[in-house]
Structures are given as C-alpha cells and as structure tokens.
Amino acid sequence: MTPKFVGISSNKGSIGGSVIVLNVQGIGSADTVSDITFTDSEGADKSLCANHSTIAYGKIECRTNLVSIPAASEIKILVDSSAPAEVCANTNTASC
C-alpha cells in the first residue's frame, strides 16, 4: 500500500518546538521515513522534525525543530529516499 498523508494531530505549535503526530495511512514499522519537511517563506523545503519515529501503524510522532512554520506551508513526508514526497491527500487541507 502506498502511504497516504491525511492529517496532523495538532497543526498548532510553539516556536519552542512541539510534539505532533502525523496520520499516514499505510505507514508501518517496516517503512523508512527519511524526512518530514515544510515549505518556508522563500519556497525552500526545510526539515520539520528534530527527530521522528513510527509509533503505531499509520502514526508518526515528530518532535519539531525550533522554527516558525508559515500558515500556507506545505508539509511533505519522504518515506523512501527514492520515492516522491507524500503531501496532504485529505480533501480538507486544514487537517494537514
């Protein structure tokens, strides 16, 4: 099954960093999440997480870096370094 990024448990954090959980259907302990990124105000992809791990089937926990993320930023999940990044697939993009 191809992973499908459908939401974040909390899309609000603090500039001091937060722990968030990303809901990614189809992701499991055997999958390698290479990076989770956001688009900064200049359009460049930056790492969102200081560290991350798959905590359960379909759930990735991320301790965010100490950064401010623009509201219009796109969150991407790179599951395998050779596969394209997964962007929010939820029709309600506010969930991501």
C-alpha positions as CSV (number, residue, x, y, z in Angstrom):
1,M,0.0,0.0,0.0
2,T,1.3,3.4,-0.9
3,P,1.4,5.7,2.2
4,K,-1.2,8.5,2.2
5,F,-0.7,11.5,4.4
6,V,-4.1,12.6,5.7
7,G,-3.6,14.7,8.8
8,I,-1.8,16.1,11.8
9,S,-3.0,15.6,15.4
10,S,-2.2,19.3,16.1
11,N,-1.4,21.8,13.4
12,K,-0.6,24.4,16.0
13,G,2.6,24.5,17.9
14,S,5.0,26.9,19.5
15,I,8.2,28.4,18.2
16,G,9.9,26.4,21.0
17,G,9.0,23.1,19.4
18,S,6.2,20.7,19.9
19,V,5.4,17.0,19.6
20,I,2.9,16.3,16.8
21,V,1.5,13.1,15.4
22,L,1.1,12.7,11.6
23,N,-1.6,10.4,10.3
24,V,-0.2,8.5,7.4
25,Q,-2.4,5.6,6.1
26,G,-0.3,2.7,5.1
27,I,2.9,3.5,7.0
28,G,4.2,0.8,9.3
29,S,7.3,-0.1,11.3
30,A,9.0,-1.7,8.2
31,D,8.8,1.7,6.3
32,T,11.7,4.1,6.5
33,V,10.7,7.8,6.9
34,S,13.6,9.7,5.6
35,D,12.4,13.2,6.3
36,I,9.4,15.3,7.1
37,T,9.6,18.8,5.6
38,F,7.7,22.1,5.4
39,T,8.0,24.9,2.8
40,D,9.5,28.0,4.3
41,S,8.5,31.6,3.3
42,E,11.1,31.5,0.5
43,G,9.7,28.3,-1.0
44,A,12.5,26.0,0.2
45,D,11.8,22.7,1.8
46,K,13.2,22.5,5.4
47,S,13.2,19.7,7.9
48,L,10.2,19.9,10.3
49,C,11.3,17.4,12.9
50,A,14.4,17.3,15.1
51,N,13.5,13.6,15.4
52,H,10.7,11.4,14.4
53,S,9.6,7.8,14.7
54,T,6.7,5.5,13.7
55,I,4.8,4.9,17.0
56,A,2.0,2.7,15.6
57,Y,0.6,1.7,12.2
58,G,-0.3,4.9,10.4
59,K,1.2,7.2,13.1
60,I,4.4,9.1,13.0
61,E,5.5,11.1,16.0
62,C,7.5,14.3,15.3
63,R,9.4,16.5,17.8
64,T,9.5,19.7,15.8
65,N,12.6,21.8,15.3
66,L,12.7,25.3,16.9
67,V,11.2,27.1,13.8
68,S,8.2,29.1,12.9
69,I,6.2,27.5,10.1
70,P,4.3,29.8,7.7
71,A,0.5,29.1,7.7
72,A,0.5,28.4,4.0
73,S,3.3,26.0,4.3
74,E,3.0,22.5,2.6
75,I,4.0,19.6,4.8
76,K,5.7,16.7,3.0
77,I,6.7,13.2,4.1
78,L,9.6,11.4,2.4
79,V,9.0,7.7,3.0
80,D,11.8,6.3,0.9
81,S,14.7,8.5,-0.4
82,S,13.9,7.2,-3.9
83,A,10.1,7.8,-3.8
84,P,8.4,11.1,-4.3
85,A,7.4,13.0,-1.1
86,E,3.8,12.5,0.1
87,V,1.8,15.7,0.5
88,C,-1.5,16.0,2.2
89,A,-4.1,13.8,0.5
90,N,-7.0,15.0,2.7
91,T,-9.7,16.9,0.8
92,N,-9.8,19.1,3.9
93,T,-6.3,20.5,3.7
94,A,-6.8,22.3,7.0
95,S,-6.3,18.9,8.6
96,C,-2.7,19.0,7.4
